[in-house]
Amino acid sequence: MADDEEEQGGRIFFSNVGRSMELEDEIVLTSVGIDIGSSTSHLAFSRIVLERLDTRYMVVERTLLHQSDVLLTPYSGNNEIDAEALGAFIAQQYAAAGLEPGAIDTGALILTGVAVRRKNARAIGDIFSAQTGKFVVVSAGDGLETTLAAFGSGAVARSARGNIRVLNVDIGGGTSKLALCEGGAIRHISAIDIGARVIAFDETRRITRIEEAGHHFAGRAGVPVAIGDVLSTADARRIADTMIDCLFEAMQGGALPPQTLALHRLPPLPAGPLPDVVTISGGVSEFFYAGQEQSFSDLGPLLAEALRRKLAAWPPRLEVPEQGIRATVVGASQYTVQVSGSTIYVEPLGLLPLRNVPVIKPPLAFDEEIDAGAVAEAVRDALSRLDLVDGESPVGLCYEWEGSASYGRLDGFCRGIAEGFAPILAKGHPLILVGEGDIGGLVGMHCQQDTGIAKVVSIDGIKLDEFDFIDIGAILETSGAVPVVIKSLVFPSLGLGHEAFEKQ
């Protein structure tokens, strides 16, 4: 997005439409979300209407313009994603939507599942990002994909209504993601190697693909499999039943058999009370809720059938998610503009500008004495949840300071931040802090002078949410403040799941 902005007199201008966002009370944007997964790829085009609320633009209307066909993600002979074929599909869908790439104001490209592990996945992200210059590009590992699915399916919002426990189970092509939500927040996440395309076959039922997990479950089911073998419906059902038995163990949490534990990609769910509600998202949900008639020559329909039988005897109530297969498609990126307060701390000044910085917002307890260890643990949990712990890029932390700014409280907070961000700082990235209150300067100064962090950007007067990405511009000479562009991931609430379920 950096190439599409120019700063004039402290205002942020979008040169492609020649408008100053500070001067408009309502903005209409055309957006696209692209999800490239290990099994399927698809797009959604939307029109977003934003209205200004104080200094921030909020989404007030979202209209779905076009949902693409669902493509089986193409792979070349060497088992890498076929970028040329994928690019042709993207171009076809733009044409079907009646839109040119230049008409897109904003968007998000999400790489999920096994696709993230393919050698050229990052190159694909770079290609699409370079074509538009307007995309947030995210390679979603297990933690982030699980979190995206929980938000995109509506499970997090559902848990806030009535303060209930909601378990969202997102079953894709290569993995199943579990998110336990309560009170409008994700409490625990997990992921396990169970998916519809761990074994895939052609129209004659000859096996064309077997993942490691496919061999594992076929062995447990007593079904020999090899590339080129014909997989009968009865044998496929035995394999699917074995997979769902394992998934159901994981859904219940607590102690697990060793062979089930070994399949986990994230730590298993802890023991605890049963959820009140269960929702199913991901590709398998299209079969589960009887909304999908097309078969993708995999185990999806049989997994859905087996899971339905299991859940029929389980006490939690089954509900329909707001999104099924498109739970991790981000319908748009919401562009908003805010200007920081003038009590900021940036050292060295050459750190700015910064672009496309992901933001975490861990739950922090601002008690009378701030516990540095608790702060560090909350930061580490947030980084892990969004797959940011590897330190490949800088990360911003948003916080809402409460109480006095005594030396002891500042020191506990800053030492906890430094400890939690250690993997990020060790890679040479700056510490980026974004506060809502008028305390950015004090926090930044303490982090550098008393905690010993060499590179610090600490700004305030900004309200952010987790999943936001921010651009921080250079300091404005006239005010000492910095312009901040916030790009928020907007999770669509439109879908066909409810209609399909009601037709049964």
C-alpha positions in Angstrom: 0.0 0.0 0.0 3.0 2.3 0.5 3.2 3.1 -3.2 -0.4 4.2 -3.3 -0.2 6.8 -0.6 1.2 10.3 -0.4 1.3 12.6 2.6 0.3 16.2 2.2 0.0 18.5 5.1 -0.4 15.6 7.6 -3.3 14.1 5.8 -3.3 10.7 4.2 -4.3 10.7 0.5 -5.2 7.6 -1.6 -3.8 8.7 -4.9 -5.8 6.2 -7.0 -9.0 8.0 -6.1 -7.6 11.4 -5.2 -9.4 11.8 -1.9 -8.4 12.8 1.6 -10.0 10.5 4.1 -10.0 13.1 6.8 -12.5 15.2 4.8 -15.1 12.5 4.2 -17.7 11.2 6.6 -18.6 8.2 4.4 -16.3 6.1 2.2 -17.2 3.3 -0.1 -14.5 0.7 -1.0 -14.5 -2.3 -3.3 -12.6 -5.2 -1.8 -11.6 -8.8 -2.5 -10.6 -11.6 -0.2 -8.6 -14.5 -1.6 -8.1 -17.8 0.3 -5.5 -20.2 -1.1 -5.7 -23.4 0.9 -4.1 -26.8 0.6 -7.2 -28.3 -1.0 -9.3 -25.4 -2.3 -9.0 -21.8 -3.4 -11.7 -19.2 -3.8 -12.5 -15.5 -3.8 -15.2 -13.1 -2.5 -15.7 -9.6 -3.8 -17.5 -7.1 -1.6 -18.5 -3.4 -1.3 -17.7 -1.9 2.1 -19.3 1.3 3.4 -17.5 3.1 6.2 -18.7 6.0 8.3 -16.5 8.2 10.5 -17.0 7.8 14.2 -14.8 10.4 16.0 -11.4 9.8 14.4 -12.0 6.3 13.2 -13.9 4.9 10.3 -16.2 1.9 11.1 -17.8 -0.5 8.7 -21.6 0.1 8.6 -22.6 -1.9 5.6 -21.1 -4.9 3.7 -22.6 -6.1 0.4 -21.4 -9.3 -1.2 -20.8 -8.6 -4.9 -19.6 -12.0 -6.1 -18.5 -15.3 -4.7 -16.2 -17.3 -6.9 -16.3 -20.9 -7.9 -14.3 -23.2 -5.6 -11.1 -24.4 -7.3 -9.2 -27.5 -6.3 -5.8 -25.8 -5.6 -3.6 -26.8 -8.6 -0.2 -28.4 -8.0 2.6 -28.9 -10.6 4.4 -32.2 -11.1 6.9 -31.4 -8.4 4.2 -31.0 -5.8 4.4 -27.2 -5.7 1.4 -24.9 -6.1 1.0 -24.1 -9.8 1.1 -20.3 -9.8 0.3 -20.0 -13.5 -2.9 -22.1 -13.2 -3.9 -20.3 -10.0 -3.3 -16.9 -11.6 -5.5 -17.8 -14.5 -8.3 -18.8 -12.1 -8.0 -15.5 -10.3 -8.2 -13.6 -13.6 -11.4 -15.6 -14.6 -13.1 -14.7 -11.3 -12.3 -11.0 -11.7 -13.9 -11.2 -15.1 -16.9 -13.1 -13.7 -17.3 -10.3 -11.1 -17.1 -7.7 -13.7 -14.2 -6.0 -12.0 -10.7 -5.0 -13.1 -7.8 -5.2 -10.6 -7.5 -1.5 -10.8 -11.0 -1.1 -9.4 -10.1 -2.9 -6.2 -9.5 -0.5 -3.3 -8.3 -3.1 -0.8 -8.1 -6.8 -0.1 -6.6 -9.6 1.8 -4.7 -12.7 0.6 -4.7 -15.6 3.0 -2.6 -18.7 2.5 -3.8 -21.5 4.7 -3.3 -25.2 5.6 -0.7 -27.3 3.8 -0.4 -24.6 1.2 1.6 -22.5 3.6 4.2 -25.2 3.7 4.7 -25.5 0.0 8.0 -24.1 -1.1 6.5 -21.4 -3.4 3.7 -20.3 -1.1 5.4 -17.0 -0.1 6.3 -16.3 -3.8 2.6 -16.6 -4.7 1.8 -14.1 -1.9 4.4 -11.7 -3.2 3.1 -12.0 -6.8 -0.4 -11.1 -5.8 0.7 -8.3 -3.5 2.9 -6.8 -6.1 0.1 -6.8 -8.6 -2.2 -4.6 -6.5 -0.1 -2.9 -3.8 -3.2 -2.8 -1.7 -3.3 -6.3 -0.1 -2.6 -7.5 3.4 -0.9 -10.8 2.7 -1.0 -13.4 5.5 0.6 -16.9 5.5 -1.7 -18.5 8.1 -0.1 -21.3 10.1 -2.1 -23.6 12.4 -2.6 -21.0 15.2 -3.7 -18.1 13.0 -5.8 -20.3 10.7 -7.7 -21.7 13.8 -8.2 -18.2 15.1 -9.3 -16.9 11.7 -11.9 -19.7 11.4 -13.2 -19.1 14.9 -13.8 -15.4 14.1 -14.9 -15.9 10.5 -17.4 -18.6 11.4 -19.0 -16.3 13.9 -18.2 -18.6 16.9 -16.4 -15.8 18.8 -19.4 -13.5 18.4 -21.8 -16.3 19.2 -20.1 -17.0 22.5 -20.6 -13.3 23.6 -24.4 -13.7 23.2 -25.5 -15.2 26.5 -21.9 -15.7 27.6 -21.7 -19.3 26.5 -19.0 -21.8 25.5 -18.8 -22.4 21.8 -16.6 -25.0 20.2 -15.9 -24.3 16.5 -14.5 -27.2 14.5 -13.1 -26.2 11.2 -12.4 -29.3 9.0 -10.4 -28.5 5.9 -8.4 -30.6 3.4 -5.4 -31.3 5.5 -6.1 -30.3 9.1 -9.0 -29.8 11.6 -8.9 -26.7 13.8 -10.6 -26.5 17.2 -11.3 -23.2 18.9 -13.1 -23.0 22.3 -14.7 -19.6 22.6 -16.3 -18.1 25.7 -17.6 -14.6 26.5 -16.6 -13.2 23.2 -13.0 -14.4 23.3 -11.0 -17.4 22.2 -9.9 -19.3 25.3 -8.1 -22.3 23.8 -7.1 -23.5 20.3 -5.9 -26.8 18.9 -5.2 -28.4 15.5 -4.9 -32.0 14.4 -3.9 -33.8 11.2 -7.4 -34.8 10.1 -8.8 -33.5 6.8 -10.9 -34.4 3.8 -8.0 -34.7 1.3 -5.4 -36.7 3.3 -6.5 -39.3 0.7 -7.8 -38.1 -2.6 -9.0 -40.0 -5.7 -10.2 -39.4 -9.3 -13.6 -40.0 -10.8 -12.9 -43.8 -11.1 -11.9 -43.8 -7.3 -8.3 -44.5 -8.1 -6.1 -42.9 -5.4 -4.2 -39.9 -6.6 -2.8 -38.5 -3.4 -2.0 -39.8 0.1 -0.7 -37.6 2.9 1.2 -39.0 5.8 -2.0 -38.8 7.9 -3.8 -40.7 5.2 -1.4 -43.6 5.6 -1.8 -43.4 9.4 -5.6 -43.6 9.4 -5.8 -46.2 6.6 -3.5 -48.3 8.7 -5.6 -47.9 11.8 -8.7 -48.8 9.8 -7.1 -51.9 8.4 -7.4 -50.6 4.8 -4.2 -51.0 2.6 -3.8 -47.9 0.3 -1.3 -47.0 -2.4 -1.3 -44.5 -5.3 -3.3 -46.0 -8.2 -5.4 -48.3 -6.0 -9.1 -48.2 -6.2 -10.6 -47.1 -2.9 -14.1 -48.6 -2.5 -16.8 -46.7 -0.7 -16.9 -49.2 2.1 -13.1 -48.8 2.7 -13.3 -45.0 2.5 -16.1 -45.1 5.0 -14.0 -47.1 7.4 -11.1 -44.7 7.1 -13.5 -41.7 7.6 -15.1 -43.3 10.7 -11.6 -43.8 12.2 -10.7 -40.2 11.6 -13.9 -38.9 13.2 -13.4 -41.2 16.2 -10.0 -39.5 16.7 -11.4 -36.0 16.0 -14.1 -36.5 18.6 -11.5 -37.5 21.2 -9.7 -34.2 20.5 -13.0 -32.2 20.7 -13.7 -33.5 24.2 -10.3 -32.3 25.5 -8.3 -33.6 28.4 -6.1 -36.7 28.4 -5.8 -38.4 25.0 -4.5 -41.8 23.7 -0.8 -41.5 22.6 -1.7 -42.1 18.9 -4.2 -39.2 18.9 -1.9 -36.9 20.8 0.9 -37.6 18.2 -1.4 -36.2 15.5 -1.8 -32.8 17.1 -0.2 -29.8 15.4 -1.0 -27.6 18.4 -1.4 -28.6 22.0 -4.7 -30.4 22.7 -7.7 -28.7 24.3 -7.6 -28.9 28.1 -10.1 -30.8 30.2 -13.1 -28.8 31.3 -16.8 -28.4 31.0 -18.5 -29.4 27.8 -19.3 -26.5 25.4 -22.8 -25.3 25.2 -22.8 -25.0 21.4 -20.8 -26.7 18.6 -20.4 -25.2 15.1 -18.7 -26.8 12.1 -16.9 -24.8 9.5 -14.3 -25.4 6.7 -14.8 -27.3 3.5 -16.5 -30.3 5.2 -19.2 -28.1 6.6 -20.6 -27.7 3.1 -21.5 -31.4 3.2 -22.3 -31.4 6.9 -25.1 -28.9 6.6 -26.2 -30.4 3.2 -25.4 -27.2 1.3 -22.8 -28.8 -1.1 -23.8 -31.1 -3.9 -20.5 -31.2 -5.7 -18.0 -33.9 -4.7 -14.3 -33.1 -4.8 -13.3 -36.8 -4.9 -12.1 -37.0 -1.3 -13.4 -38.0 2.1 -15.4 -34.9 2.8 -18.9 -36.3 2.5 -18.1 -39.4 4.5 -16.4 -37.3 7.3 -19.5 -35.1 7.5 -21.7 -38.2 7.7 -19.6 -39.8 10.5 -19.4 -36.5 12.4 -23.2 -36.1 12.3 -23.7 -39.5 13.9 -21.2 -38.7 16.7 -22.7 -35.3 17.5 -26.3 -36.6 17.5 -25.5 -38.3 20.9 -23.3 -35.5 22.3 -25.0 -33.0 24.7 -23.8 -29.7 23.2 -26.3 -28.0 20.9 -25.4 -28.0 17.2 -25.8 -24.7 15.5 -25.0 -23.4 12.0 -22.0 -21.0 11.6 -22.2 -17.7 9.9 -19.7 -18.9 7.4 -18.8 -22.5 6.3 -16.1 -23.1 3.7 -15.5 -19.3 3.6 -14.9 -19.0 7.3 -11.2 -18.0 6.7 -11.9 -15.9 3.6 -11.5 -12.3 4.7 -14.1 -10.4 2.7 -12.2 -7.1 2.8 -9.6 -5.0 4.6 -11.1 -2.0 6.3 -8.9 1.1 5.7 -9.2 3.7 8.4 -7.1 6.6 9.4 -6.2 7.9 12.8 -3.6 10.4 14.0 -1.6 9.6 17.1 -1.3 11.7 20.2 1.8 13.9 20.4 3.2 12.2 23.5 5.1 9.6 21.6 8.6 8.1 21.7 10.6 7.0 18.7 14.2 6.1 18.9 16.0 6.1 16.5 13.9 8.4 14.3 15.0 6.6 11.2 12.8 3.6 12.2 9.8 5.3 10.6 7.8 4.8 8.4 6.7 1.2 9.1 4.3 -0.7 6.8 1.9 -3.6 7.3 2.7 -4.3 10.9 0.4 -7.0 12.5 -1.1 -6.1 15.9 -1.7 -8.3 18.9 -3.9 -7.2 21.8 -3.3 -9.7 24.7 -5.5 -9.5 27.8 -3.3 -7.6 30.3 -4.1 -7.1 34.0 -3.2 -3.6 35.2 -3.3 -4.5 38.9 -1.8 -2.3 41.6 1.4 -4.2 41.0 1.9 -5.3 37.4 3.3 -8.8 37.2 6.0 -8.9 34.6 5.8 -12.7 34.2 2.0 -12.6 33.6 2.5 -9.8 31.0 5.2 -11.9 29.2 3.0 -15.0 29.2 0.0 -13.1 27.8 2.3 -11.6 25.0 3.7 -15.1 24.1 0.2 -16.6 24.0 -1.0 -13.9 21.6 2.1 -14.2 19.4 1.6 -18.0 19.2 -2.1 -17.7 18.5 -1.4 -15.5 15.4 1.7 -17.5 14.3 4.0 -14.5 14.9 6.4 -16.0 17.4 9.1 -16.8 14.8 10.2 -13.2 14.6 10.1 -13.0 10.8 8.5 -9.6 11.0 8.0 -6.8 13.5 4.8 -7.0 15.6 2.8 -4.2 17.3 1.3 -4.5 20.7 -1.9 -2.6 21.5 -2.7 -2.0 25.2 -5.2 0.0 27.3 -3.3 1.4 30.2 -5.2 1.6 33.5 -4.2 3.3 36.8 -1.1 5.4 37.8 2.1 5.5 35.9 4.4 4.9 38.9 7.9 3.7 38.3 7.2 0.2 39.7 4.1 -0.3 37.5 5.9 1.0 34.4 8.8 -1.3 35.1 6.7 -4.4 35.6 4.9 -3.7 32.3 8.0 -2.9 30.3 10.0 -5.9 31.6 7.1 -8.2 30.8 6.8 -6.8 27.3 10.6 -7.1 26.7 10.5 -10.8 27.9 7.4 -11.7 25.8 8.8 -10.0 22.7 12.3 -11.5 23.1 12.0 -13.7 19.8 11.0 -10.6 17.8 13.6 -8.3 19.3 16.3 -10.9 18.9 15.8 -10.6 15.1 16.6 -6.9 15.2 13.0 -5.7 14.9 11.9 -2.6 16.9 9.5 -2.8 19.8 6.3 -1.3 18.6 3.7 -0.2 21.2 0.4 1.4 20.6 -1.6 2.7 23.6 -5.0 4.3 23.7 -4.2 6.6 26.7 -1.8 9.5 26.9 1.2 7.5 28.1 3.1 6.5 25.0 6.1 8.7 25.7 6.6 7.4 29.3 6.3 3.8 28.2 8.7 4.1 25.3 11.3 6.0 27.3 11.2 3.4 30.1 11.5 0.5 27.6 14.7 2.0 26.2 16.4 3.6 29.1 15.4 1.2 31.9 14.8 -2.0 30.1 17.6 -1.7 27.5 15.6 -2.2 24.3 17.6 -0.5 21.5 14.8 0.3 19.0 11.5 1.6 20.3 8.4 3.0 18.6 5.8 3.9 21.2 2.7 5.9 20.2 -0.6 6.6 21.8 -4.1 8.0 21.2 -4.9 5.1 18.8 -7.6 2.4 19.2 -6.8 -0.9 17.7 -8.1 -4.5 17.7 -6.3 -7.8 17.3 -6.1 -8.7 13.6 -5.4 -5.1 12.6 -2.4 -4.2 10.5 -1.0 -0.7 10.8 1.2 1.7 8.8 3.0 4.3 10.9 4.1 7.3 8.9 7.0 9.7 9.6 6.7 12.2 12.4 4.8 15.3 11.4 7.0 18.4 12.0 4.0 20.6 12.8 2.6 18.6 15.7 5.2 15.9 16.6 2.5 13.3 16.0 2.5 10.5 13.4 -0.2 9.5 11.0 -1.4 5.9 11.3 -3.3 3.9 8.8 -5.3 1.0 10.2 -6.3 -1.9 8.0 -8.7 -4.2 9.9 -9.7 -7.6 8.7 -13.5 -7.7 8.2 -15.1 -11.0 8.8 -18.2 -11.4 6.6 -21.5 -12.4 8.2 -23.2 -13.4 4.9 -23.5 -17.1 3.9 -25.7 -19.9 2.7 -25.3 -22.1 5.7 -28.5 -21.1 7.4 -30.6 -21.5 4.3 -29.2 -24.9 3.5 -29.7 -26.2 7.1 -33.3 -24.9 7.1 -34.2 -26.8 3.9 -33.5 -30.2 5.5 
